[in-house]
Amino acid sequence: DGLEKVKKLASSMDNKTTGLRALLQIAASRGEIEEAGKYAEEALKSANERDTQNLLAEISWHYGQAGMPEEIVNLLAPQVQNVKHPLALMNLSQAYIDTNRKENAVKLLQAIEQSAPAEMKPMVMAKLKEAEAMPDSIITDIHRS
């Protein structure tokens, strides 16, 4: 099995983070949420600060590509004050939009806009406009009236 070969290769690498990134990508692409989460957690534990910021962007991107916005929120929202990578923050803003958290999305995008590099401002402003256009109240619980 190809996955077993990747696991074996990953476990033999000096830099564990690299192998865990590969396993995360495979699990996320297969929609294996628990496995992806396990590899993400292990990769973050083995990373230094610089790698951690890049990993947060990478992990949240993989989760987004796999249609897992709630996992992005769970990963980034509790530590949003420590997240410095602009793409990780943009991934979180998209996850907020995808999970109907308008207020969170708008506040985050306004904060990103203040510190975003000039080349990112158009993307941030377009995403902010999208978030602001969301309905104020979206009822997701079918039992509520």
Sequence and secondary structure as in RCSB ss.txt:
>XXXX:A:sequence
DGLEKVKKLASSMDNKTTGLRALLQIAASRGEIEEAGKYAEEALKSANERDTQNLLAEISWHYGQAGMPEEIVNL
LAPQVQNVKHPLALMNLSQAYIDTNRKENAVKLLQAIEQSAPAEMKPMVMAKLKEAEAMPDSIITDIHRS
>XXXX:A:secstr
 HHHHHHHHHHH SSHHHHHHHHHHHHHHTT HHHHHHHHHHHHHH  HHHHHHHHHHHHHHHHHTT HHHHHHH
HGGGGGG   HHHHHHHHHHHHHTT HHHHHHHHHHHHHH  GGGHHHHHHHHHHHHTS S     TT  
